[in-house]
Amino acid sequence: MRNWGRTGYRQELKRSFGLIGMVGFSFSIVTCWSALSGVLIIGVESGGPPVMIWSWLGICIASLAVAYSMAEMCSAYPLAGGQYSWVAALAPRKMARGFSYVCGWFMLIGILAMGATNNFIVSNFILGVSNLNNPGYTIQRWHTVLVTYAAGIFSACFNIFGPSLLEKASRALLIWNVCAFLIIVITILAVNDHKQSAAVVFKDFVNETGFNRPYCAVIGLLQSAFGMCCYDAPAHMTEEIHNARKQALGAIILSVYVGAVTGFIFLIAAYYCIGSIDDTAMSSTGVPIIEIFYNSTSSRAGASCLTVLLIVIGIGASNALTAEGGLEPKKQIPIAALCLTVLVQVALDSIYFGTVTGFNTVVSIATQGFCLYSLGAFSVPLNVIGLVFLLFTTITFNFPSMYPVSSESMNYTSAAVGIIMAVALLTWVTSGHRRVPQWEVVVSEESVDEDMMRTKAGQS
């Protein structure tokens, strides 16, 4: 089996995560059901509830194929670089460094864009609750941007000054996430006395996009895909996981299973309780799920409490960046990288000052860019399914979602991806090819990482 032998790679971060903590960390990022709450209305206009619900099942099956493939690679190459390390290991030797470098660029931009998107979602929920309780308050764009700044700075400060609490916080977030899910689903189903019919939820096709039915269905499917991403997070935390070869792959797969079940149940509950689609879409809160909470409970206090459950989940959704070198000597934390991360996220969130369309491009980029274990005979078919699914979503995420297409409704993701590719290639030609080391991959019967060695020593 091919494994990392002598790579020149040095362990820099302290191992503090177990399986439960890492599942909590991963699920707090994936958090499928709460992510879906942000695209409910777009899905209703693009095929209706049936497309969102049934396509969610297909998205989850395809995502499991990708997750199992990632888990297999993570087990063989448990390095925090994740995908760019795997590319360096598996690509032809002459092209490995270049491919790995470009992959790393897309990973970095995707993670930064996802962080900016998460800050934006948190901001929308906070300001939405403010509007719900103060109907005279009008949400302005600059209000939204300033709150995104606060969310980003809070996350950076927590990672810098409270790293020892990260594992405990991840466990707590897992419990909070599951409890919040149960409370919200049970509450809205129990108190809502004017639910939609089963035909509306599972059967009736809706097309408000202006495109033909097949294209409309694809747009609705992509909204479901938005709810299932970032499950590769444990792969980027392998330096901080005990027995990374087993625990990281378990966290990757479990986060998809948990996300699939919670997302499916949440979609059904939310669409049964959606009430008037027009009123929900045009809610002054700017957040459709808040309107669903208010429509179900008929109480501003009740809707606010349910929304706070989601806000805490949003604040807890973290993005892990690993710095190879550059750690602050005393704290052993990549402070410079964390500060740079929040600065870039602030810059991306600032796009919303000028254009909503431009910021939607950031959201699209975020969605595109995220003991030895083997899949055995299932390896090839699962890899093929995962590859086809990723190719499909990568291409279709570049398409516009409303007709007629104008400068305001155009999807500029393809242009942004082209710019990232150009920058990556330019920096590779000018300096990257001299700075990126050649990873050496060797063939060995057994490769035991530091943590497994300690485990075996304790058993003997």
PLY file of the C-alpha trace (Angstrom):
ply
format ascii 1.0
element vertex 460
property float x
property float y
property float z
element edge 458
property int vertex1
property int vertex2
end_header
0.00 0.00 0.00
1.23 3.49 -0.80
1.74 5.63 2.28
3.60 8.70 3.33
7.15 7.76 4.07
9.72 10.50 4.25
7.97 13.71 3.29
9.87 16.29 5.26
6.52 16.99 6.97
6.73 17.82 10.66
3.96 17.48 13.26
3.26 21.02 14.52
-0.11 21.03 16.27
-1.11 19.32 19.51
-3.40 16.27 19.25
-6.44 16.94 21.43
-9.48 15.60 19.50
-11.18 12.23 19.91
-13.85 10.78 17.61
-16.86 12.41 19.33
-15.15 15.79 19.46
-14.21 15.58 15.79
-17.71 14.47 14.75
-19.01 17.48 16.66
-16.47 19.76 14.97
-17.31 18.38 11.53
-21.08 18.42 12.05
-20.94 22.00 13.35
-19.42 22.96 9.99
-21.57 20.72 7.78
-24.76 21.32 9.85
-26.86 20.36 6.82
-30.29 21.06 8.23
-29.51 24.63 9.32
-27.72 25.33 6.01
-30.84 24.19 4.16
-32.90 26.73 6.11
-31.22 29.46 4.08
-32.23 28.11 0.65
-35.82 27.01 1.31
-37.41 29.78 -0.77
-35.02 29.46 -3.72
-35.86 25.77 -3.73
-39.60 26.50 -3.68
-39.26 28.70 -6.77
-37.02 26.14 -8.51
-39.15 23.02 -8.64
-40.91 23.37 -5.32
-40.65 21.27 -2.15
-40.71 17.93 -4.04
-37.50 18.76 -5.92
-35.73 19.87 -2.74
-36.83 16.82 -0.74
-36.29 14.07 -3.31
-33.10 15.59 -4.71
-31.76 15.75 -1.15
-31.81 11.95 -1.03
-29.85 11.77 -4.28
-27.38 14.41 -3.10
-26.79 12.48 0.12
-26.14 9.19 -1.70
-23.67 10.86 -4.07
-22.03 12.71 -1.16
-21.57 9.41 0.67
-19.67 8.08 -2.35
-17.39 11.13 -2.18
-17.07 10.84 1.61
-16.06 7.17 1.48
-13.44 7.97 -1.18
-12.11 10.84 0.94
-12.03 8.60 3.99
-9.98 6.01 2.13
-7.43 8.65 1.06
-7.42 10.24 4.51
-6.60 6.88 6.06
-3.68 6.33 3.69
-2.42 9.94 3.84
-3.50 11.46 7.19
-2.06 14.93 6.63
-3.79 18.21 7.41
-3.35 19.42 3.84
-6.16 17.09 2.84
-6.89 17.21 -0.87
-3.72 18.99 -1.96
-1.63 16.41 -0.07
-3.56 13.59 -1.73
-3.00 15.16 -5.14
0.72 15.38 -4.39
0.74 11.69 -3.49
-1.40 10.31 -6.30
-0.65 12.51 -9.33
2.15 11.58 -11.77
5.45 12.55 -10.18
6.40 15.14 -12.81
3.10 17.00 -12.41
2.40 16.33 -8.72
3.84 19.57 -7.33
2.05 21.80 -9.85
-1.30 20.04 -9.52
-1.01 20.07 -5.73
-0.20 23.80 -5.74
-3.24 24.72 -7.86
-5.47 22.42 -5.78
-4.21 24.15 -2.64
-5.15 27.54 -4.09
-8.73 26.44 -4.78
-8.99 24.84 -1.34
-7.77 28.01 0.34
-10.15 30.30 -1.55
-13.04 27.89 -0.98
-12.43 27.74 2.77
-12.10 31.52 3.02
-15.28 32.00 0.98
-17.14 29.50 3.16
-16.01 31.40 6.26
-17.26 34.67 4.75
-20.56 32.99 3.83
-20.97 31.63 7.35
-20.39 35.11 8.81
-23.01 36.48 6.40
-25.58 33.86 7.45
-24.99 34.61 11.15
-25.42 38.32 10.44
-28.70 37.75 8.59
-30.14 35.71 11.46
-29.13 38.27 14.10
-30.56 41.21 12.16
-33.62 39.15 11.19
-34.46 38.61 14.86
-33.99 42.34 15.47
-36.45 43.16 12.70
-38.95 40.57 13.95
-39.05 42.16 17.40
-38.83 45.73 16.10
-40.95 45.93 12.91
-40.02 49.58 12.45
-36.35 48.66 12.04
-35.19 48.41 8.43
-32.17 46.22 7.72
-29.52 48.02 5.67
-26.64 46.41 3.78
-24.03 48.14 5.88
-25.66 46.76 9.04
-25.26 43.26 7.62
-21.61 43.80 6.70
-20.65 45.22 10.10
-22.17 42.23 11.91
-20.24 39.88 9.59
-17.07 41.65 10.72
-17.96 41.00 14.36
-18.66 37.31 13.65
-15.32 36.86 11.88
-13.34 38.64 14.59
-15.05 36.59 17.31
-14.12 33.32 15.57
-10.50 34.40 15.15
-10.21 35.47 18.79
-11.68 32.17 19.99
-9.15 30.19 17.94
-6.24 32.34 19.13
-7.06 32.66 22.82
-9.13 29.54 23.48
-7.63 26.66 21.48
-7.66 24.39 24.54
-11.46 24.73 24.61
-11.95 23.76 20.96
-12.42 20.02 21.55
-14.84 20.58 24.47
-16.68 23.24 22.48
-17.04 20.81 19.57
-18.61 18.19 21.85
-20.97 20.81 23.27
-21.89 22.01 19.77
-22.75 18.47 18.70
-25.17 18.17 21.63
-26.53 21.68 20.99
-26.98 20.95 17.28
-28.94 17.74 17.84
-31.06 19.27 20.63
-31.77 22.39 18.54
-32.83 20.19 15.64
-35.25 18.20 17.80
-36.66 21.30 19.52
-37.26 23.18 16.26
-38.78 20.27 14.32
-41.04 19.13 17.17
-42.14 22.67 18.03
-43.16 23.84 14.55
-44.96 20.58 13.78
-46.78 20.59 17.13
-47.98 24.21 17.20
-48.63 24.89 13.50
-52.36 24.38 12.84
-52.43 25.36 9.16
-49.97 23.00 7.51
-49.53 22.51 3.78
-50.99 19.40 2.15
-48.92 16.33 1.38
-49.34 17.05 -2.34
-47.63 20.45 -1.97
-44.75 18.94 -0.02
-44.13 15.77 -2.03
-45.76 16.15 -5.45
-46.60 19.59 -6.90
-43.90 20.98 -9.21
-43.35 24.76 -9.12
-41.43 26.79 -11.69
-40.94 30.50 -11.02
-37.50 30.76 -12.66
-38.53 31.39 -16.27
-36.46 28.42 -17.49
-37.80 25.09 -18.76
-38.72 22.34 -16.28
-35.51 20.24 -16.52
-33.26 23.27 -16.02
-35.51 24.48 -13.20
-35.18 21.09 -11.49
-31.38 21.28 -11.77
-31.41 24.67 -10.00
-33.53 23.20 -7.20
-31.17 20.24 -6.92
-28.22 22.60 -6.53
-29.91 24.27 -3.54
-29.92 20.85 -1.87
-26.24 20.45 -2.73
-25.51 23.67 -0.83
-26.66 21.94 2.34
-24.16 19.10 1.99
-20.60 20.39 1.83
-17.50 20.78 4.04
-17.64 17.18 5.27
-13.93 16.97 4.46
-13.21 19.12 7.55
-11.78 16.23 9.66
-9.16 15.61 6.95
-7.74 19.06 7.66
-7.62 18.39 11.40
-5.58 15.18 11.32
-2.71 16.82 13.21
-5.08 17.42 16.12
-6.83 14.01 16.22
-5.76 11.02 18.29
-5.31 7.95 16.06
-6.00 10.05 12.98
-6.07 7.14 10.52
-9.24 5.77 12.14
-10.86 8.75 13.85
-10.71 11.20 10.94
-12.29 8.85 8.41
-15.00 7.92 10.93
-15.81 11.59 11.48
-16.01 12.26 7.72
-18.49 9.44 7.11
-20.57 9.93 10.27
-21.04 13.65 9.60
-22.60 12.84 6.20
-24.95 10.19 7.65
-26.09 12.46 10.49
-26.45 15.40 8.10
-28.47 13.33 5.63
-31.02 12.20 8.22
-31.42 15.56 9.96
-31.59 17.43 6.65
-34.31 15.16 5.24
-36.49 15.44 8.35
-35.99 19.21 8.57
-36.97 19.79 4.93
-40.23 17.87 5.38
-41.09 19.69 8.62
-40.23 23.15 7.24
-42.24 22.72 4.03
-45.29 21.40 5.88
-45.18 24.56 8.02
-44.20 27.11 5.36
-47.60 28.82 5.17
-47.90 31.49 2.46
-44.94 31.13 0.13
-45.17 34.76 -1.05
-45.27 36.14 2.51
-42.37 33.92 3.51
-40.28 34.94 0.50
-40.95 38.65 1.02
-40.50 38.64 4.81
-39.03 41.88 6.15
-36.66 39.81 8.31
-34.81 38.75 5.17
-34.67 35.18 6.53
-37.51 32.87 5.40
-37.03 30.35 8.22
-37.68 33.09 10.80
-40.99 33.81 9.06
-41.79 30.07 9.18
-41.07 30.06 12.93
-43.33 33.08 13.44
-46.06 31.66 11.19
-45.99 28.41 13.18
-45.80 29.77 16.74
-47.72 33.06 16.23
-45.31 34.44 18.81
-42.36 36.79 18.34
-40.77 35.48 21.52
-41.17 31.87 20.42
-39.79 32.55 16.94
-36.87 34.48 18.45
-35.96 31.62 20.78
-35.96 29.12 17.90
-33.82 31.48 15.83
-31.29 31.90 18.64
-30.76 28.13 18.52
-29.68 28.54 14.88
-27.53 31.60 15.60
-25.46 29.66 18.13
-24.94 26.91 15.54
-23.85 29.51 13.00
-21.36 31.08 15.39
-19.99 27.63 16.16
-19.47 26.78 12.49
-15.70 27.12 12.19
-13.30 26.65 9.31
-9.93 25.00 9.92
-6.82 26.30 8.23
-3.51 24.59 8.81
-0.25 26.53 8.71
2.84 24.52 7.80
5.42 26.49 9.70
4.86 30.01 11.03
3.46 28.92 14.41
3.79 31.34 17.28
6.45 29.66 19.51
4.71 29.96 22.89
1.11 29.22 21.96
1.82 26.84 19.04
-1.07 28.43 17.14
-0.94 29.78 13.55
-1.77 33.32 14.71
-0.57 34.99 11.51
-2.68 32.61 9.40
-5.77 33.17 11.57
-5.39 36.96 11.36
-4.93 36.78 7.59
-7.99 34.53 7.37
-10.26 37.01 9.12
-8.88 39.90 7.03
-9.66 38.06 3.79
-13.13 37.13 5.06
-13.74 40.78 5.96
-12.72 41.75 2.43
-15.06 39.15 0.89
-17.97 40.19 3.11
-17.34 43.83 2.15
-18.37 42.99 -1.42
-21.95 43.06 -0.11
-21.57 46.82 0.41
-21.66 47.31 -3.35
-23.40 44.36 -4.99
-25.56 41.42 -3.98
-24.69 39.60 -7.22
-20.98 39.87 -6.46
-21.44 38.40 -3.00
-23.53 35.54 -4.41
-20.44 34.62 -6.42
-18.55 34.24 -3.13
-21.25 31.82 -1.94
-20.96 29.77 -5.15
-17.17 29.55 -4.83
-17.57 28.36 -1.24
-19.80 25.51 -2.40
-17.48 24.42 -5.26
-14.20 24.54 -3.59
-14.55 21.65 -0.23
-5.85 1.30 11.11
-5.62 1.42 7.35
-9.00 1.59 5.70
-9.81 0.41 2.19
-13.02 0.32 0.16
-11.86 -2.89 -1.47
-14.02 -3.92 -4.42
-16.28 -0.88 -3.89
-13.41 1.58 -4.39
-13.72 2.02 -8.17
-17.55 2.33 -8.44
-17.73 4.73 -5.49
-14.93 6.84 -6.93
-16.70 6.94 -10.31
-20.03 7.96 -8.72
-18.31 10.64 -6.66
-16.38 11.97 -9.67
-19.48 12.21 -11.87
-21.41 13.96 -9.08
-18.64 16.50 -8.43
-18.21 17.21 -12.15
-21.97 17.76 -12.49
-22.21 20.17 -9.55
-18.99 22.00 -10.45
-20.32 22.74 -13.93
-23.94 23.54 -13.06
-23.05 25.83 -10.14
-21.84 28.26 -12.81
-25.29 28.57 -14.43
-27.68 31.51 -13.78
-30.75 30.76 -11.67
-33.31 33.26 -13.03
-34.59 34.15 -16.51
-34.22 36.51 -18.31
-30.53 36.73 -17.51
-29.23 40.25 -16.86
-26.16 41.80 -15.29
-27.94 41.61 -11.93
-29.02 37.96 -12.19
-25.94 36.64 -13.99
-23.81 34.02 -12.21
-20.20 35.24 -12.24
-18.74 32.15 -10.60
-17.04 30.97 -13.80
-15.24 34.32 -14.11
-14.13 34.14 -10.47
-12.87 30.57 -10.91
-10.97 31.66 -14.02
-9.30 34.46 -12.06
-8.30 32.06 -9.27
-6.84 29.64 -11.81
-4.91 32.45 -13.52
-3.50 33.70 -10.20
-2.54 30.16 -9.16
-0.74 29.48 -12.45
0.97 32.88 -12.42
2.28 32.49 -8.88
3.38 28.93 -9.68
5.41 30.09 -12.67
6.95 33.08 -10.87
7.74 31.67 -7.43
5.66 28.64 -6.44
7.70 26.06 -8.37
10.78 27.04 -6.37
9.12 27.06 -2.94
6.97 23.92 -3.03
8.92 20.80 -1.94
8.81 17.47 -3.74
6.74 15.06 -1.69
8.30 11.61 -1.57
5.85 8.71 -1.53
7.24 5.27 -0.79
5.78 1.77 -0.87
5.73 0.00 2.48
3.89 -2.87 4.12
2.91 -0.80 7.12
2.98 2.86 8.00
2.37 3.82 11.61
1.90 7.42 12.63
3.10 8.89 15.89
-0.20 8.52 17.68
-0.63 4.85 16.68
2.89 4.12 17.90
1.97 5.51 21.29
-1.21 3.41 21.31
0.66 0.20 20.54
3.30 0.97 23.15
0.59 1.39 25.75
-0.95 -1.97 24.85
2.30 -3.94 25.00
0 1
1 2
2 3
3 4
4 5
5 6
6 7
7 8
8 9
9 10
10 11
11 12
12 13
13 14
14 15
15 16
16 17
17 18
18 19
19 20
20 21
21 22
22 23
23 24
24 25
25 26
26 27
27 28
28 29
29 30
30 31
31 32
32 33
33 34
34 35
35 36
36 37
37 38
38 39
39 40
40 41
41 42
42 43
43 44
44 45
45 46
46 47
47 48
48 49
49 50
50 51
51 52
52 53
53 54
54 55
55 56
56 57
57 58
58 59
59 60
60 61
61 62
62 63
63 64
64 65
65 66
66 67
67 68
68 69
69 70
70 71
71 72
72 73
73 74
74 75
75 76
76 77
77 78
78 79
79 80
80 81
81 82
82 83
83 84
84 85
85 86
86 87
87 88
88 89
89 90
90 91
91 92
92 93
93 94
94 95
95 96
96 97
97 98
98 99
99 100
100 101
101 102
102 103
103 104
104 105
105 106
106 107
107 108
108 109
109 110
110 111
111 112
112 113
113 114
114 115
115 116
116 117
117 118
118 119
119 120
120 121
121 122
122 123
123 124
124 125
125 126
126 127
127 128
128 129
129 130
130 131
131 132
132 133
133 134
134 135
135 136
136 137
137 138
138 139
139 140
140 141
141 142
142 143
143 144
144 145
145 146
146 147
147 148
148 149
149 150
150 151
151 152
152 153
153 154
154 155
155 156
156 157
157 158
158 159
159 160
160 161
161 162
162 163
163 164
164 165
165 166
166 167
167 168
168 169
169 170
170 171
171 172
172 173
173 174
174 175
175 176
176 177
177 178
178 179
179 180
180 181
181 182
182 183
183 184
184 185
185 186
186 187
187 188
188 189
189 190
190 191
191 192
192 193
193 194
194 195
195 196
196 197
197 198
198 199
199 200
200 201
201 202
202 203
203 204
204 205
205 206
206 207
207 208
208 209
209 210
210 211
211 212
212 213
213 214
214 215
215 216
216 217
217 218
218 219
219 220
220 221
221 222
222 223
223 224
224 225
225 226
226 227
227 228
228 229
229 230
230 231
231 232
232 233
233 234
234 235
235 236
236 237
237 238
238 239
239 240
240 241
241 242
242 243
243 244
244 245
245 246
246 247
247 248
248 249
249 250
250 251
251 252
252 253
253 254
254 255
255 256
256 257
257 258
258 259
259 260
260 261
261 262
262 263
263 264
264 265
265 266
266 267
267 268
268 269
269 270
270 271
271 272
272 273
273 274
274 275
275 276
276 277
277 278
278 279
279 280
280 281
281 282
282 283
283 284
284 285
285 286
286 287
287 288
288 289
289 290
290 291
291 292
292 293
293 294
294 295
295 296
296 297
297 298
298 299
299 300
300 301
301 302
302 303
303 304
304 305
305 306
306 307
307 308
308 309
309 310
310 311
311 312
312 313
313 314
314 315
315 316
316 317
317 318
318 319
319 320
320 321
321 322
322 323
323 324
324 325
325 326
326 327
327 328
328 329
329 330
330 331
331 332
332 333
333 334
334 335
335 336
336 337
337 338
338 339
339 340
340 341
341 342
342 343
343 344
344 345
345 346
346 347
347 348
348 349
349 350
350 351
351 352
352 353
353 354
354 355
355 356
356 357
357 358
358 359
359 360
360 361
361 362
362 363
363 364
364 365
365 366
366 367
367 368
368 369
370 371
371 372
372 373
373 374
374 375
375 376
376 377
377 378
378 379
379 380
380 381
381 382
382 383
383 384
384 385
385 386
386 387
387 388
388 389
389 390
390 391
391 392
392 393
393 394
394 395
395 396
396 397
397 398
398 399
399 400
400 401
401 402
402 403
403 404
404 405
405 406
406 407
407 408
408 409
409 410
410 411
411 412
412 413
413 414
414 415
415 416
416 417
417 418
418 419
419 420
420 421
421 422
422 423
423 424
424 425
425 426
426 427
427 428
428 429
429 430
430 431
431 432
432 433
433 434
434 435
435 436
436 437
437 438
438 439
439 440
440 441
441 442
442 443
443 444
444 445
445 446
446 447
447 448
448 449
449 450
450 451
451 452
452 453
453 454
454 455
455 456
456 457
457 458
458 459
